[in-house]
Amino acid sequence: MLEPTTVYTPSPTRYDSMTYNHVGTSGLKLPAVSLGFWHNFGDITPYATMRDIVFTAFDNGITHFDLANNYGPEPGSAEKNCGRLLHEYFHHHRDELIISTKAGYEMWLGPYGDLGSRKYLLASLDQSLERLGLDYVDIFYHHHMDSSTPLEETMGALATAVQSGKALYVGLSNYDGPTLEKATAILDELHVPFIINQNRYNIFDRTVERNGLKETAKKLGKGLITFSPLEQGLLTNRYLNGVPADSRIAHDGRFLQESALTPERLQQIRDLNDLAAERGQTLAEMALAWLLHDGYVTSVLVGASRPQQLLDNIGALKNTTFSDEELRRIDEISLR
């Protein structure tokens, strides 16, 4: 018996309100808000929920879906579920989408299942394409720096990914400024379209400001896309009055634990929430707007456990302008 035909008709106005930014000096544009598959697209999430989140994203102009080989749980399941969604609902819209994936963290047992070797990266890309059901990804990242592998070898593997037609562009994730500069020189010599860095960055986590990544990316004409823009939910109103039963802290302690919610941190969250209210925004909206305000960040990667969260996050684009006094107050609160 033939399987029933599944039809998805996206909103005809999906491109009307989203902002699209050039990725560095490249010709590629990304939506200011992108959808990350890190947390909520593994096998523990109902398929119908994943489907509704992705529909809401695309209906509102979010054209970029970001994955990695190890996203789950279990590792590989986010790519597998994304592949099913693409096959069932988006096969007529592939050219409207940017699909990215990464390799670097442990994916299988043995000495060839992680880090930055040519063996691992190219094998992982083949596996990712199989799970996604795609001939190519738009962006393929090395997921983190690896001091045990020559940088030339890792960058050479990225070059091969493009030359083989399995990736259109390449990116680097979790690199610092000095290593980014060295990698760029190698990739330029190999004529590889390296366009983007993916790093953790938010009001509370300023690592890319301290390690040179933010300034170096701008200097070299590379884009910057940021993950954990809401500090795993701390930069929202979720924890202002304790830990909700349905929160990430309560049911998924892999990346955020209750110990992170110290009295000092809670006071910072409350003070930032007050400032956001003065601006006519939620704390989440202000946190996302802050990342986009100075033109260094191309796109913010948001996760969502339900469609309304995505709509709330897109609301940040209504006001990404800050006064000098507001920026000073955000620094004073978050860095104390």
Stockholm file with secondary structure:
# STOCKHOLM 1.0

chainA/1-336         MLEPTTVYTPSPTRYDSMTYNHVGTSGLKLPAVSLGFWHNFGDITPYATMRDIVFTAFDNGITHFDLANNYGPEPGSAEKNCGRLLHEYFHHHRDELIISTKAGYEMWLGPYGDLGSRKYLLASLDQSLERLGLDYVDIFYHHHMDSSTPLEETMGALATAVQSGKALYVGLSNYDGPTLEKATAILDELHVPFIINQNRYNIFDRTVERNGLKETAKKLGKGLITFSPLEQGLLTNRYLNGVPADSRIAHDGRFLQESALTPERLQQIRDLNDLAAERGQTLAEMALAWLLHDGYVTSVLVGASRPQQLLDNIGALKNTTFSDEELRRIDEISLR
#=GR chainA/1-336 SS CCCCCCCCCCCTTTTSSCCEEECTTSSCEEESEEEECSSSSSTTSCHHHHHHHHHHHHHTTCCEEECCTTCTTTTTHHHHHHHHHHHHHCTTCGGGCEEEEEECSCCSSSTTSSTTCHHHHHHHHHHHHHHHTCSCEEEEEECSCCTTSCHHHHHHHHHHHHHTTSEEEEEEESCCHHHHHHHHHHHHHTTCCEEEEEEECCSSCCHHHHSSHHHHHHHHTCEEEEECTTGGGTTSSTTTTSCCTTSHHHHCTTSCCGGGCCHHHHHHHHHHHHHHHHTTSCHHHHHHHHHHTTSCCSEEEECCSSHHHHHHHHGGGGCCCCCHHHHHHHHHHHTC
#=GC SS_cons         CCCCCCCCCCCTTTTSSCCEEECTTSSCEEESEEEECSSSSSTTSCHHHHHHHHHHHHHTTCCEEECCTTCTTTTTHHHHHHHHHHHHHCTTCGGGCEEEEEECSCCSSSTTSSTTCHHHHHHHHHHHHHHHTCSCEEEEEECSCCTTSCHHHHHHHHHHHHHTTSEEEEEEESCCHHHHHHHHHHHHHTTCCEEEEEEECCSSCCHHHHSSHHHHHHHHTCEEEEECTTGGGTTSSTTTTSCCTTSHHHHCTTSCCGGGCCHHHHHHHHHHHHHHHHTTSCHHHHHHHHHHTTSCCSEEEECCSSHHHHHHHHGGGGCCCCCHHHHHHHHHHHTC
//
